[in-house]
Amino acid sequence: MVGRRASITESLRQRILAGLHLGTLHPGDRLASLRTLGRELGADPRVVMAAYRQLAAEGLICLRPRSGAFVQPWPQREHELLPEIAMWVVDVFLRGLARGIPPTELRRKARACLDSVRVRAACLECNDDQVHALCAQVRIDYGFDAVAVDADALSRRQPLPPGTTDADFVLTTRFHAAEAQRLGSRLRRPVLVATLDPFFINQVERMLAAGPVWWICTDPRFAAKLPRMLPSLPVKPIVLGPRPPEGIPSGDTVYATRRAADRLPRGWRGGRVITIPRVFSAETARALVGFLVRRNLRAAREAARKRPAVSLPWSPGRAGWRRPPGGASRSPRARRAS
């Protein structure tokens, strides 16, 4: 039940953030009812209510008695976010105490889960836009080092980019799962095929169904791949050149890949350019965090085994451990002489 509630909470969180980012949700908008979400997610309305309460505690939504759940603006300033972070930390510490782990010990364990070693991902895709998106998300959201691997260059048996052989795992999308498996076998590393949040996909499809969308990218290979990614939808790819595109009707929707958005001038089209910084599904996010924790814990255990043993001035006796006469530990030869 707890795992199911956490999964629903994360899914709803991503839906709301995506809606705010895409402009399909605005502060003050009413969210779906408990019964509607329960039917959609196949969950008990009480579980959905528990998820809503968690999001309300985070400050993402507000619950109004007899009215429902409503979107709240996401805090933009650090001092507004601090009280929410404090509540998250308190909740984590209380869960630790319930399992007999005091906050100071839990802090030490948490650091061991995150700070023992840097994790590196080899991000594999066939174009610069998607490789950039994979690398940026694992680097910014998860703290991984990332190395970009071009699937086309890999198929031509070109040398691997520097740092690839030091990667801890291979990350790719469903389009290149086979190539990633071959690279993983070659490096003897695990492979993670990232999936997209279904809500993001639905929102993009709705956006495209409403009319033509101009999709700005930086790599012609992505422009050629886009119709296969979104078949039968009115996508108009544009490869970004030295200057911003011209001739796009003012009322049309413009989407930019993460790499293209980084290269567009600030304020172009009045800032009305859509880009999605986070697209991983909840399952992919959990897999990445789980890998990070397991890799760090393994490194911490290996480091502990390599530390020299500390000799204590005690000798075993019948009643347990006892200090030998004279205070200091004596050698076996001295004990036999006595």
The 8 nearest C-alpha neighbors of each residue, nearest first, counted from 0:
[[1, 3, 2, 4, 46, 5, 6, 42],
 [0, 2, 4, 3, 5, 6, 46, 7],
 [3, 1, 5, 4, 0, 6, 7, 8],
 [2, 4, 6, 0, 5, 1, 7, 46],
 [3, 5, 1, 7, 6, 2, 46, 8],
 [6, 4, 8, 2, 3, 7, 9, 1],
 [5, 7, 3, 9, 4, 8, 2, 10],
 [8, 6, 10, 4, 9, 5, 11, 3],
 [7, 9, 50, 5, 11, 6, 10, 12],
 [10, 8, 12, 6, 7, 11, 5, 13],
 [9, 11, 7, 13, 12, 8, 6, 14],
 [12, 10, 14, 8, 13, 9, 7, 15],
 [11, 13, 9, 15, 10, 14, 8, 16],
 [12, 14, 16, 10, 11, 15, 17, 9],
 [15, 13, 11, 17, 12, 16, 198, 18],
 [14, 16, 18, 12, 17, 13, 19, 11],
 [15, 17, 13, 19, 18, 14, 20, 12],
 [18, 16, 20, 14, 15, 19, 13, 21],
 [17, 19, 24, 23, 15, 21, 20, 16],
 [20, 18, 24, 16, 22, 17, 21, 25],
 [19, 21, 17, 18, 22, 16, 275, 273],
 [22, 20, 18, 23, 19, 17, 273, 24],
 [21, 23, 19, 24, 20, 18, 25, 17],
 [22, 24, 18, 21, 19, 25, 20, 202],
 [25, 23, 18, 19, 22, 28, 26, 15],
 [24, 26, 28, 19, 27, 22, 23, 70],
 [27, 25, 70, 71, 72, 28, 24, 69],
 [26, 28, 70, 69, 71, 25, 29, 72],
 [29, 27, 69, 70, 25, 26, 30, 24],
 [28, 30, 69, 68, 27, 70, 31, 67],
 [31, 29, 68, 69, 28, 32, 70, 67],
 [30, 32, 35, 36, 33, 29, 68, 67],
 [33, 31, 35, 34, 36, 30, 67, 68],
 [32, 34, 44, 36, 35, 37, 47, 48],
 [33, 35, 37, 32, 36, 44, 38, 31],
 [34, 36, 32, 38, 37, 33, 31, 39],
 [37, 35, 39, 33, 38, 34, 40, 32],
 [36, 38, 42, 34, 44, 40, 35, 41],
 [37, 39, 41, 35, 36, 40, 34, 42],
 [40, 38, 36, 37, 41, 35, 42, 34],
 [41, 39, 37, 42, 38, 36, 7, 35],
 [40, 42, 38, 37, 39, 43, 36, 44],
 [43, 41, 37, 40, 44, 46, 38, 47],
 [42, 44, 45, 46, 37, 47, 41, 38],
 [45, 43, 47, 37, 33, 46, 34, 48],
 [44, 46, 48, 43, 47, 49, 33, 42],
 [45, 47, 49, 43, 48, 44, 4, 50],
 [48, 46, 44, 50, 45, 49, 33, 51],
 [49, 47, 45, 51, 50, 46, 44, 52],
 [48, 50, 46, 52, 47, 51, 45, 53],
 [51, 49, 8, 47, 53, 48, 52, 4],
 [50, 52, 48, 54, 53, 49, 55, 47],
 [53, 51, 55, 49, 50, 54, 56, 48],
 [52, 54, 56, 50, 55, 51, 49, 57],
 [55, 53, 57, 51, 56, 52, 59, 60],
 [54, 56, 60, 52, 58, 61, 57, 53],
 [57, 55, 53, 54, 58, 52, 83, 59],
 [58, 56, 54, 55, 83, 59, 53, 60],
 [57, 59, 55, 56, 60, 54, 71, 83],
 [58, 60, 71, 54, 57, 55, 73, 70],
 [61, 59, 70, 55, 71, 69, 58, 54],
 [60, 62, 55, 69, 68, 71, 70, 63],
 [63, 61, 68, 67, 69, 64, 55, 60],
 [62, 64, 66, 67, 68, 65, 61, 69],
 [63, 65, 66, 62, 67, 68, 61, 69],
 [66, 64, 67, 63, 62, 68, 32, 69],
 [67, 65, 63, 64, 68, 62, 29, 69],
 [68, 66, 63, 62, 65, 64, 69, 32],
 [67, 69, 62, 30, 61, 29, 63, 60],
 [70, 68, 29, 61, 60, 28, 27, 30],
 [71, 69, 60, 26, 27, 28, 61, 59],
 [70, 72, 60, 26, 59, 27, 73, 61],
 [73, 71, 26, 74, 70, 59, 25, 60],
 [72, 74, 59, 75, 71, 58, 26, 16],
 [75, 73, 79, 76, 80, 72, 77, 58],
 [74, 76, 73, 77, 79, 80, 72, 78],
 [77, 75, 79, 78, 74, 80, 81, 73],
 [76, 78, 80, 79, 81, 75, 74, 82],
 [77, 79, 81, 80, 76, 82, 74, 75],
 [80, 78, 77, 76, 81, 74, 82, 75],
 [81, 79, 77, 78, 83, 82, 74, 84],
 [80, 82, 84, 78, 83, 79, 85, 77],
 [83, 81, 85, 84, 80, 86, 79, 78],
 [82, 84, 86, 85, 81, 80, 57, 87],
 [85, 83, 81, 87, 86, 82, 88, 80],
 [84, 86, 82, 88, 83, 87, 89, 81],
 [87, 85, 89, 83, 84, 88, 90, 82],
 [86, 88, 84, 90, 85, 89, 91, 83],
 [89, 87, 91, 85, 90, 86, 92, 84],
 [88, 90, 86, 92, 91, 87, 85, 93],
 [89, 91, 93, 87, 88, 92, 86, 94],
 [92, 90, 88, 94, 93, 89, 87, 95],
 [93, 91, 95, 89, 94, 90, 102, 88],
 [92, 94, 96, 90, 95, 91, 89, 97],
 [95, 93, 97, 91, 92, 96, 90, 98],
 [94, 96, 100, 92, 98, 93, 97, 91],
 [95, 97, 99, 100, 93, 98, 101, 94],
 [96, 98, 94, 95, 99, 93, 100, 92],
 [99, 97, 95, 96, 100, 94, 101, 93],
 [98, 100, 96, 97, 95, 101, 94, 102],
 [99, 101, 96, 95, 98, 105, 104, 102],
 [100, 102, 96, 104, 103, 105, 99, 95],
 [103, 101, 105, 104, 92, 106, 100, 95],
 [104, 102, 106, 105, 101, 107, 100, 108],
 [103, 105, 107, 106, 101, 102, 100, 108],
 [106, 104, 102, 108, 107, 103, 109, 100],
 [105, 107, 109, 103, 104, 108, 102, 110],
 [108, 106, 104, 110, 105, 109, 111, 103],
 [107, 109, 105, 111, 106, 110, 104, 112],
 [110, 108, 112, 106, 111, 107, 105, 113],
 [111, 109, 113, 107, 112, 114, 108, 106],
 [110, 112, 108, 109, 115, 113, 114, 296],
 [113, 111, 292, 109, 295, 110, 296, 108],
 [114, 112, 110, 111, 295, 115, 292, 109],
 [115, 113, 110, 111, 116, 112, 295, 117],
 [114, 116, 295, 111, 299, 113, 298, 112],
 [117, 115, 295, 114, 118, 298, 113, 294],
 [116, 118, 143, 119, 144, 115, 114, 295],
 [117, 119, 143, 144, 167, 116, 291, 120],
 [118, 120, 144, 166, 167, 143, 145, 117],
 [121, 119, 145, 166, 168, 169, 122, 167],
 [120, 122, 169, 146, 166, 170, 145, 163],
 [123, 121, 170, 147, 148, 171, 120, 169],
 [122, 124, 148, 171, 149, 150, 170, 121],
 [125, 123, 150, 130, 149, 126, 129, 171],
 [124, 126, 150, 149, 151, 127, 123, 130],
 [127, 125, 128, 220, 221, 124, 129, 218],
 [126, 128, 130, 129, 131, 218, 125, 217],
 [129, 127, 131, 130, 126, 258, 132, 218],
 [128, 130, 132, 131, 127, 126, 133, 124],
 [131, 129, 127, 133, 124, 132, 128, 147],
 [130, 132, 134, 128, 129, 133, 127, 135],
 [133, 131, 129, 135, 130, 134, 257, 136],
 [132, 134, 130, 136, 131, 135, 129, 122],
 [135, 133, 131, 145, 137, 132, 136, 138],
 [136, 134, 138, 132, 133, 137, 139, 131],
 [135, 137, 139, 138, 133, 140, 134, 132],
 [138, 136, 141, 134, 140, 143, 135, 139],
 [137, 139, 143, 142, 135, 136, 141, 140],
 [140, 138, 136, 137, 142, 135, 141, 143],
 [141, 139, 137, 136, 138, 142, 135, 143],
 [142, 140, 137, 143, 138, 139, 288, 136],
 [141, 143, 138, 139, 140, 137, 144, 118],
 [144, 142, 138, 118, 119, 141, 137, 145],
 [143, 145, 119, 138, 118, 120, 142, 146],
 [146, 144, 120, 134, 119, 121, 143, 138],
 [145, 147, 121, 122, 163, 120, 148, 162],
 [146, 148, 122, 130, 121, 123, 149, 145],
 [147, 149, 123, 122, 150, 121, 146, 160],
 [148, 150, 152, 125, 151, 124, 123, 153],
 [149, 151, 125, 153, 124, 152, 123, 154],
 [152, 150, 154, 153, 149, 125, 155, 124],
 [153, 151, 155, 149, 154, 150, 157, 156],
 [152, 154, 150, 156, 151, 155, 157, 149],
 [153, 155, 151, 156, 152, 150, 157, 178],
 [156, 154, 152, 153, 157, 151, 150, 158],
 [157, 155, 153, 154, 152, 158, 159, 151],
 [156, 158, 155, 152, 153, 159, 154, 160],
 [159, 157, 160, 156, 153, 152, 161, 155],
 [158, 160, 163, 157, 161, 148, 153, 164],
 [159, 161, 163, 162, 158, 148, 147, 146],
 [162, 160, 163, 159, 164, 146, 165, 158],
 [161, 163, 165, 164, 160, 146, 166, 159],
 [164, 162, 166, 165, 161, 160, 121, 146],
 [163, 165, 166, 162, 186, 161, 159, 167],
 [166, 164, 162, 163, 167, 119, 186, 161],
 [167, 165, 119, 163, 120, 164, 168, 121],
 [166, 168, 119, 120, 118, 188, 165, 169],
 [169, 167, 189, 188, 120, 166, 190, 121],
 [168, 170, 190, 121, 120, 122, 191, 183],
 [171, 169, 122, 191, 121, 192, 190, 123],
 [170, 172, 123, 192, 122, 193, 124, 175],
 [173, 171, 192, 193, 174, 175, 176, 194],
 [172, 174, 176, 175, 192, 171, 193, 194],
 [175, 173, 172, 176, 171, 124, 177, 125],
 [176, 174, 178, 173, 177, 172, 179, 171],
 [175, 177, 179, 173, 178, 174, 180, 172],
 [176, 178, 180, 179, 175, 181, 174, 173],
 [179, 177, 181, 175, 180, 176, 182, 150],
 [180, 178, 182, 176, 177, 181, 183, 175],
 [181, 179, 183, 177, 182, 178, 184, 176],
 [180, 182, 184, 178, 179, 183, 185, 177],
 [183, 181, 185, 179, 184, 180, 186, 178],
 [182, 184, 188, 180, 186, 185, 181, 187],
 [185, 183, 187, 181, 182, 186, 180, 188],
 [184, 186, 182, 183, 187, 181, 188, 180],
 [185, 187, 183, 188, 184, 182, 164, 166],
 [188, 186, 184, 183, 185, 189, 182, 168],
 [187, 189, 183, 168, 186, 167, 184, 190],
 [190, 188, 168, 183, 169, 191, 187, 167],
 [191, 189, 169, 168, 183, 170, 180, 192],
 [190, 192, 170, 193, 169, 171, 189, 168],
 [193, 191, 171, 172, 170, 173, 176, 194],
 [192, 194, 172, 283, 171, 191, 279, 195],
 [195, 193, 280, 279, 283, 192, 196, 172],
 [196, 194, 279, 280, 278, 197, 193, 199],
 [195, 280, 197, 198, 199, 279, 278, 194],
 [198, 196, 200, 199, 195, 201, 280, 202],
 [197, 199, 201, 200, 196, 14, 202, 17],
 [200, 198, 202, 197, 196, 201, 203, 17],
 [199, 201, 197, 203, 198, 202, 204, 196],
 [202, 200, 198, 204, 199, 203, 205, 197],
 [201, 203, 205, 199, 204, 200, 198, 206],
 [202, 204, 206, 200, 205, 201, 207, 199],
 [205, 203, 207, 201, 206, 202, 208, 200],
 [206, 204, 208, 202, 207, 203, 201, 209],
 [205, 207, 203, 204, 209, 208, 202, 210],
 [206, 208, 204, 209, 205, 210, 212, 211],
 [207, 209, 205, 210, 206, 204, 232, 233],
 [210, 208, 207, 206, 205, 211, 204, 212],
 [211, 209, 208, 207, 212, 233, 206, 251],
 [212, 210, 233, 234, 207, 213, 251, 235],
 [211, 213, 252, 234, 253, 207, 235, 214],
 [212, 214, 235, 253, 236, 254, 234, 252],
 [213, 215, 236, 254, 255, 235, 237, 253],
 [216, 214, 255, 237, 236, 238, 254, 239],
 [217, 215, 238, 259, 256, 239, 218, 255],
 [216, 218, 239, 238, 259, 128, 219, 258],
 [217, 219, 220, 221, 127, 216, 126, 128],
 [220, 218, 222, 221, 238, 223, 217, 216],
 [221, 219, 223, 218, 222, 126, 224, 125],
 [220, 222, 224, 223, 219, 218, 126, 225],
 [221, 223, 219, 225, 236, 220, 224, 218],
 [222, 224, 220, 221, 225, 219, 226, 227],
 [225, 223, 221, 227, 222, 226, 220, 228],
 [224, 226, 228, 227, 222, 223, 221, 229],
 [227, 225, 229, 230, 228, 224, 223, 234],
 [228, 226, 230, 225, 224, 229, 223, 231],
 [227, 229, 225, 226, 230, 224, 174, 223],
 [230, 228, 226, 227, 232, 225, 231, 234],
 [229, 231, 226, 227, 232, 228, 225, 233],
 [232, 230, 229, 233, 226, 234, 227, 228],
 [231, 233, 230, 234, 229, 207, 208, 226],
 [234, 232, 211, 207, 212, 235, 231, 210],
 [235, 233, 212, 232, 211, 236, 213, 214],
 [234, 236, 213, 214, 212, 233, 237, 211],
 [237, 235, 214, 222, 213, 215, 234, 238],
 [238, 236, 215, 214, 239, 216, 235, 213],
 [239, 237, 216, 217, 215, 219, 218, 240],
 [240, 238, 217, 216, 237, 215, 243, 244],
 [239, 241, 242, 238, 243, 217, 244, 237],
 [240, 242, 239, 243, 244, 262, 263, 238],
 [243, 241, 240, 244, 239, 263, 245, 264],
 [242, 244, 245, 263, 239, 240, 241, 264],
 [245, 243, 242, 239, 246, 247, 240, 237],
 [246, 244, 247, 243, 242, 248, 237, 268],
 [245, 247, 248, 244, 249, 243, 251, 213],
 [246, 248, 245, 249, 251, 244, 213, 250],
 [249, 247, 251, 250, 246, 252, 245, 213],
 [248, 250, 251, 247, 268, 252, 246, 253],
 [251, 249, 248, 252, 247, 253, 210, 271],
 [252, 250, 248, 249, 253, 212, 211, 247],
 [251, 253, 212, 213, 254, 250, 211, 272],
 [252, 254, 213, 272, 212, 214, 273, 251],
 [255, 253, 273, 214, 272, 274, 213, 215],
 [256, 254, 215, 274, 260, 259, 214, 216],
 [255, 257, 259, 258, 216, 260, 274, 215],
 [256, 258, 260, 259, 132, 274, 255, 261],
 [257, 259, 261, 256, 260, 128, 131, 262],
 [260, 258, 256, 262, 216, 261, 257, 255],
 [259, 261, 257, 263, 262, 255, 258, 256],
 [260, 262, 258, 259, 263, 257, 264, 256],
 [263, 261, 259, 260, 264, 258, 239, 265],
 [262, 264, 260, 261, 259, 265, 243, 267],
 [265, 263, 267, 266, 262, 243, 261, 260],
 [264, 266, 267, 263, 270, 269, 262, 261],
 [265, 267, 270, 269, 264, 268, 271, 263],
 [266, 268, 269, 270, 264, 265, 263, 271],
 [269, 267, 270, 271, 266, 272, 249, 265],
 [268, 270, 266, 267, 271, 272, 265, 264],
 [269, 271, 266, 268, 267, 272, 265, 273],
 [272, 270, 269, 268, 273, 253, 267, 266],
 [271, 273, 253, 270, 254, 274, 255, 268],
 [274, 272, 254, 255, 253, 21, 271, 275],
 [273, 275, 255, 254, 256, 257, 276, 272],
 [274, 276, 277, 278, 273, 20, 257, 17],
 [275, 277, 274, 278, 257, 136, 132, 135],
 [278, 276, 275, 279, 136, 17, 140, 13],
 [277, 279, 195, 196, 280, 276, 275, 199],
 [280, 278, 195, 196, 283, 194, 277, 284],
 [279, 281, 196, 195, 283, 282, 194, 284],
 [280, 282, 284, 283, 285, 10, 9, 279],
 [283, 281, 285, 280, 284, 286, 194, 279],
 [284, 282, 286, 280, 285, 281, 193, 279],
 [283, 285, 281, 287, 286, 282, 279, 280],
 [284, 286, 282, 288, 283, 287, 289, 281],
 [285, 287, 283, 289, 284, 288, 290, 282],
 [288, 286, 290, 284, 289, 285, 283, 291],
 [287, 289, 291, 285, 290, 286, 292, 284],
 [290, 288, 286, 292, 287, 291, 285, 293],
 [289, 291, 287, 293, 288, 292, 294, 286],
 [292, 290, 288, 294, 289, 293, 295, 287],
 [291, 293, 112, 289, 295, 290, 294, 296],
 [294, 292, 296, 290, 295, 291, 297, 289],
 [293, 295, 297, 291, 292, 296, 290, 298],
 [296, 294, 298, 115, 112, 292, 297, 293],
 [295, 297, 299, 293, 298, 112, 294, 292],
 [296, 298, 300, 294, 295, 299, 293, 301],
 [297, 299, 295, 301, 296, 300, 302, 115],
 [298, 300, 296, 302, 297, 301, 115, 295],
 [301, 299, 303, 297, 302, 298, 296, 304],
 [302, 300, 298, 304, 303, 299, 297, 305],
 [301, 303, 299, 305, 300, 304, 298, 306],
 [302, 304, 300, 306, 301, 305, 299, 298],
 [305, 303, 301, 302, 306, 300, 307, 299],
 [306, 304, 302, 303, 307, 301, 300, 308],
 [305, 307, 303, 304, 308, 302, 309, 301],
 [308, 306, 305, 309, 304, 303, 310, 302],
 [307, 309, 310, 306, 305, 304, 311, 303],
 [308, 310, 311, 307, 306, 312, 313, 305],
 [311, 309, 308, 312, 313, 307, 328, 314],
 [310, 312, 313, 309, 328, 314, 327, 308],
 [313, 311, 328, 327, 310, 322, 314, 326],
 [312, 314, 322, 311, 321, 328, 320, 323],
 [313, 315, 321, 320, 322, 316, 323, 312],
 [316, 314, 320, 319, 321, 313, 317, 318],
 [315, 317, 319, 318, 320, 321, 314, 322],
 [316, 318, 319, 315, 320, 321, 314, 322],
 [317, 319, 316, 320, 321, 315, 314, 322],
 [320, 318, 316, 317, 315, 321, 314, 313],
 [319, 321, 315, 316, 314, 313, 318, 322],
 [322, 320, 313, 314, 316, 315, 323, 319],
 [321, 323, 313, 314, 326, 324, 312, 320],
 [324, 322, 326, 328, 325, 321, 314, 313],
 [325, 323, 326, 322, 327, 328, 329, 321],
 [324, 326, 327, 323, 328, 322, 329, 312],
 [325, 327, 324, 323, 322, 328, 312, 313],
 [328, 326, 325, 312, 329, 323, 324, 322],
 [327, 329, 312, 313, 323, 330, 326, 314],
 [330, 328, 333, 327, 334, 331, 323, 332],
 [329, 331, 333, 332, 334, 328, 335, 327],
 [332, 330, 334, 333, 335, 329, 336, 328],
 [333, 331, 335, 330, 334, 336, 329, 337],
 [334, 332, 336, 330, 335, 331, 329, 337],
 [333, 335, 331, 337, 332, 336, 330, 329],
 [336, 334, 332, 337, 333, 331, 330, 329],
 [337, 335, 333, 334, 332, 331, 330, 329],
 [336, 334, 335, 333, 332, 331, 329, 330]]
